[in-house]
Amino acid sequence: MEVKKMRKREDEKSPKGFFNFLTSQLLNFISFFFSLRTTLWLLGFMLVLMLAGAFIMPSQEEFETIHSVPMLEWLKIQPISITWWLWGAIGVLSALTVNTLFCSVESIIKKQRVTKWLLLISPQIIHIGFLFMLFAHLLSAAGSYQKLTVALEGNMFRISDNTVLKVKDINIQSDHSGYITDWKVVIEYLKEGKELLTDTILPNSPSLRTGFNINVKDLQAYPYEAVLLQVSREPGAVWALAGSIIFMVGIITLIALKIRMER
């Protein structure tokens, strides 16, 4: 028995034995991401992190500014003592992305002989939709923000590095009692001092141009006309919409096929 142990140690110390050891560890690491059990553990861990965040966020005033800049930039300047759960969530979502890709590849390889191709690709369509939504969150975390600003007619303020917004006209209509009955706000997008385009904000009709969402949160008619504008940017919105549609198509197709097979 001792001789076998000594030989095993010698094999591990040799170049070939070290290579075999690294190969086995790599295979174990890869098999970890092929496991459905890994998915369940990651989702469970994600729930724990979100629960922790639900208690931490209301008690820390730093989270009041989380929407004013892209989240990844905000995370860099905040203490790890209050953001550890967000960093953990990013790590879990990254691992979940790799796990989803590996499971999709494995499923396609194992089911190559399936004659009903819709049944084969339906789960993969669901996975693709899920990955699109994760990618949307990544884009939003890297480039989204939201801010409020009070503006009078003629005011200008910067909304990006090379884009300036000008409030060209505020038109508020009131009845004889002073109640606002209708309104519109005309804005201009300026680039390098030149007019890029003009748009009008109406009730339930924000300005959706150049990747920005600009809407009126409040108005003031007296003693002078003013508006409270909300400027937001969500670069992941289109990807999130596409992902949700693909996700629902995959689920509906899979359910329909299962019902048809049972009949």
C-alpha positions in Angstrom: 0.0 0.0 0.0 2.8 2.4 0.9 4.6 1.5 -2.3 1.5 2.5 -4.4 1.2 5.8 -2.6 4.9 6.6 -3.2 4.6 5.7 -6.9 1.5 8.0 -7.1 3.4 10.9 -5.6 6.3 10.3 -7.9 3.9 10.2 -10.9 2.4 13.6 -9.8 5.8 15.2 -9.5 6.8 14.1 -13.0 5.9 16.3 -16.0 3.5 13.8 -17.3 1.8 13.3 -14.0 1.5 17.1 -13.5 -0.1 17.4 -16.9 -2.5 14.6 -16.1 -3.3 16.4 -12.8 -4.0 19.7 -14.5 -6.1 17.9 -17.2 -8.3 16.2 -14.5 -8.8 19.5 -12.7 -9.8 21.2 -15.9 -12.3 18.5 -16.7 -13.7 18.8 -13.2 -14.0 22.6 -13.6 -15.7 22.2 -17.0 -18.1 19.5 -15.7 -19.1 21.9 -13.0 -20.6 24.2 -15.6 -22.4 21.4 -17.5 -24.4 20.4 -14.4 -28.0 21.4 -13.9 -27.3 21.2 -10.2 -24.9 24.1 -10.6 -27.8 26.1 -12.1 -30.0 25.5 -9.1 -27.1 26.4 -6.6 -26.4 29.6 -8.5 -30.0 30.6 -8.6 -30.3 29.9 -4.8 -27.2 31.9 -4.1 -28.6 34.7 -6.2 -31.8 34.8 -4.1 -29.7 35.0 -0.9 -27.7 38.0 -2.3 -30.9 39.8 -3.4 -32.4 39.2 0.0 -29.3 40.7 1.6 -29.6 43.7 -0.8 -33.2 44.2 0.2 -32.1 44.9 3.8 -28.9 46.9 3.0 -30.2 49.3 0.3 -32.9 51.1 2.5 -30.4 51.7 5.3 -27.6 53.3 3.2 -28.0 56.8 1.8 -25.3 56.0 -0.9 -27.9 54.1 -2.9 -29.9 57.3 -3.5 -27.4 58.2 -6.3 -27.3 54.7 -7.9 -29.3 55.9 -10.9 -27.4 59.1 -11.5 -24.5 57.4 -13.2 -23.9 54.0 -14.9 -24.0 51.3 -12.2 -20.5 50.0 -12.9 -19.1 53.5 -12.4 -21.1 53.9 -9.3 -19.8 50.7 -7.8 -16.2 51.7 -8.3 -16.6 54.7 -5.9 -18.7 53.0 -3.2 -17.3 51.1 -0.2 -17.3 47.3 -0.6 -19.0 47.0 2.8 -22.3 48.0 1.3 -21.9 46.8 -2.3 -20.5 43.3 -1.7 -23.8 41.7 -2.6 -24.0 43.5 -5.9 -20.4 42.4 -6.8 -21.5 38.9 -5.8 -24.6 39.1 -8.0 -22.4 40.1 -10.9 -20.2 37.1 -10.3 -23.2 34.7 -10.0 -24.7 36.1 -13.2 -21.4 35.6 -15.0 -21.2 32.0 -13.9 -24.8 31.5 -14.8 -24.1 32.8 -18.3 -21.3 30.3 -18.8 -23.5 27.5 -17.3 -26.3 28.3 -19.7 -24.0 28.2 -22.7 -22.4 24.9 -21.7 -25.7 23.3 -21.0 -27.1 24.4 -24.4 -24.1 23.0 -26.3 -24.3 19.7 -24.4 -28.1 19.4 -25.0 -27.7 20.0 -28.8 -24.9 17.4 -28.9 -26.8 14.8 -27.0 -30.0 15.3 -29.0 -28.6 15.3 -32.5 -30.7 12.3 -33.6 -34.0 13.9 -32.5 -36.2 14.1 -35.5 -38.5 16.9 -34.2 -36.1 19.8 -34.5 -38.6 22.2 -32.9 -38.5 20.1 -29.7 -34.7 20.2 -29.9 -34.3 23.9 -30.3 -37.1 25.1 -28.1 -35.1 25.0 -24.8 -32.2 26.6 -26.7 -34.5 29.4 -27.8 -35.4 30.0 -24.1 -31.7 30.0 -23.3 -31.0 32.6 -26.0 -33.7 34.8 -24.7 -32.3 34.6 -21.2 -28.8 35.4 -22.4 -30.2 38.4 -24.4 -31.8 39.7 -21.2 -28.5 39.3 -19.3 -26.7 41.1 -22.0 -29.3 43.9 -21.8 -28.6 44.3 -18.0 -24.8 44.4 -18.7 -25.3 47.2 -21.3 -27.5 49.1 -18.9 -25.1 48.7 -16.0 -22.3 50.1 -18.2 -24.1 52.9 -19.9 -27.5 53.8 -18.3 -28.3 56.7 -16.1 -31.2 58.9 -15.0 -31.3 62.5 -13.7 -33.9 65.2 -13.0 -33.5 68.8 -13.9 -35.7 71.9 -13.6 -35.8 73.9 -16.9 -37.2 77.2 -18.0 -37.8 78.3 -21.6 -34.5 78.8 -23.3 -32.4 76.8 -20.8 -29.7 74.4 -22.1 -28.0 71.5 -20.4 -25.6 68.7 -21.4 -27.1 65.2 -21.6 -23.9 63.5 -23.0 -20.3 64.3 -23.9 -21.3 65.7 -27.3 -25.1 66.4 -27.0 -26.8 69.4 -25.4 -30.5 69.7 -24.8 -32.3 73.1 -25.2 -35.8 73.8 -24.0 -37.1 75.8 -26.9 -40.7 76.4 -25.9 -43.0 75.6 -23.0 -46.7 75.9 -23.8 -49.1 75.3 -20.8 -52.8 75.8 -21.2 -55.0 76.4 -18.2 -58.8 76.9 -17.7 -60.3 79.9 -15.9 -59.8 78.2 -12.5 -56.1 77.8 -13.1 -56.1 74.0 -13.7 -53.8 72.8 -16.4 -55.8 71.3 -19.3 -53.0 70.7 -21.8 -49.3 71.3 -22.4 -46.4 70.7 -24.7 -42.7 71.2 -24.5 -40.6 71.7 -27.6 -36.9 70.7 -27.2 -33.8 70.8 -29.5 -30.9 68.5 -29.6 -27.7 70.3 -30.2 -24.3 68.9 -31.3 -21.2 71.1 -31.4 -23.5 74.1 -31.2 -25.5 73.1 -34.2 -29.1 72.0 -34.2 -29.3 68.2 -34.6 -33.1 67.7 -34.5 -36.2 69.1 -32.9 -38.9 67.1 -30.9 -42.0 67.8 -29.0 -42.9 66.2 -25.6 -46.6 65.7 -25.0 -48.7 64.0 -22.3 -47.8 60.3 -22.4 -45.5 60.9 -25.3 -41.9 61.4 -24.3 -39.0 62.2 -26.6 -37.2 59.1 -27.7 -34.3 60.3 -29.8 -30.6 59.6 -30.0 -30.9 56.9 -27.4 -32.4 59.1 -24.7 -35.8 59.0 -23.0 -36.8 62.6 -22.0 -40.2 63.1 -20.4 -41.9 65.8 -18.2 -42.4 64.7 -14.6 -44.0 68.0 -13.4 -45.0 71.5 -14.6 -45.4 74.9 -13.2 -47.6 77.5 -14.9 -47.3 80.4 -12.4 -45.6 82.7 -11.6 -43.5 81.6 -14.6 -43.6 78.5 -16.8 -41.1 75.8 -15.8 -40.9 72.0 -16.2 -39.2 69.2 -14.3 -37.5 67.0 -17.0 -36.4 63.4 -16.4 -33.5 62.4 -18.7 -32.7 58.7 -18.8 -30.7 56.4 -21.0 -31.2 52.6 -21.2 -28.9 51.1 -23.9 -30.1 47.6 -23.0 -33.8 48.3 -23.5 -34.0 46.9 -27.0 -32.0 43.8 -26.1 -34.2 43.2 -23.1 -37.3 43.5 -25.3 -35.9 41.1 -27.9 -34.8 38.7 -25.2 -38.2 38.6 -23.5 -40.0 38.0 -26.8 -37.5 35.2 -27.7 -37.9 33.7 -24.2 -41.7 33.7 -24.5 -41.6 32.2 -28.0 -39.4 29.4 -26.7 -41.6 28.6 -23.7 -44.9 28.7 -25.7 -43.4 26.5 -28.4 -42.1 24.0 -25.9 -45.4 23.8 -24.0 -47.4 23.4 -27.3 -45.1 20.5 -28.4 -45.4 18.8 -25.0 -49.2 19.0 -25.1 -49.2 17.7 -28.7 -47.0 14.7 -27.8 -49.2 13.8 -24.8 -52.2 13.6 -27.1 
